Amino acid sequence: MVPEEGVELFACFLNVFSISFVLLPDCCHLETSAVSKAKVTMLARINNREFGFPYAPVEFKRNAIKFPITWERRADKGRGHVIAVHEFEPDTVMGFYARFQNNGVNPKEPLGKRLNEPLGKDPVSAYMEFQRLDQDFERIERGLAPVNVPADSPNATPKMTLAQAVAKFERDLTAEGKKKRAVESYVGRVRNFARFFAKRPEIQLDRITADDIRNFLVWLPTNIRRRPGSGGHINNTLRNHLRDAKIMFTRYGIQFPLENKYWPKEIGKRK
């Protein structure tokens, strides 16, 4: 639970609805930098005991995995200078993997967790699975719903889940240069909103109803830690949560289900 902040930060956030997303070219090789965009990278696990079964970055050529796969052997357990460059053919690959920080593309794993997802050993099917994962990852980064339905979820629809929206919302605010305290306030409130749906972790944003919102308003007062000494009225706390949740819904193209006229009445400060 997070402390409830005041409403003074809300006004500075009203101009965030019009966002221009910069779409970078598709990933084709492993690169990292302090300002690099979050992305999915593909690695090959090499069957070589002498080198410790290393993970080698995969490059693509003409919509396929490029062979031979090149791996740089470095000193100091991989952190030092290059000792030698080795090349490996398909028969030396134990399996292919997708490495990424979970942005909600894998709803079964915690948000923000660093994942190494197996793609299989066959280069053709591994590349196809990588393309599917990379496409959905990129769409979520841009605030769009994933389009590839997991094979083990036959009844799923390609919509953004609440968990995906919350994760994307936090990244957007940070990327837009919002002050840390402002980000913590907004994200803290939408996380409280998401906590209410903890027993429905894969609920889609467009499946949340007005009755869900009303039940959230009943639940919140006894499930939030307010700032010590805060004299603000609980109605204002509830409204702040609804406002930030509505901002998130609107940003990702979903109409907030509870009209403003049904929100708790705003209570002015005591004189």
Secondary structure, DSSP 4 states (H G I P E B T S, - for coil): --PPP-STTTGGGTT-SS-PPPPPPPP-S----TTPPP--EEEEEE--TTTTS-EEE--BSSSSB-SSEEEEEEHHHHTS-EEEEEEE-GGGEEEEEEEEE-SSSSTTS-TT-EEEEEEES-HHHHHHHHHHHHHHHHHHHTT-------TT-TT--S--BHHHHHHHHHHHHHHTT--HHHHHHHHHHHHHHHHHTTTSTT-BGGG--HHHHHHHHHHGGGS--PPTT----HHHHHHHHHHHHHHHHHHTT---SS-GGGSPPP-PPP-
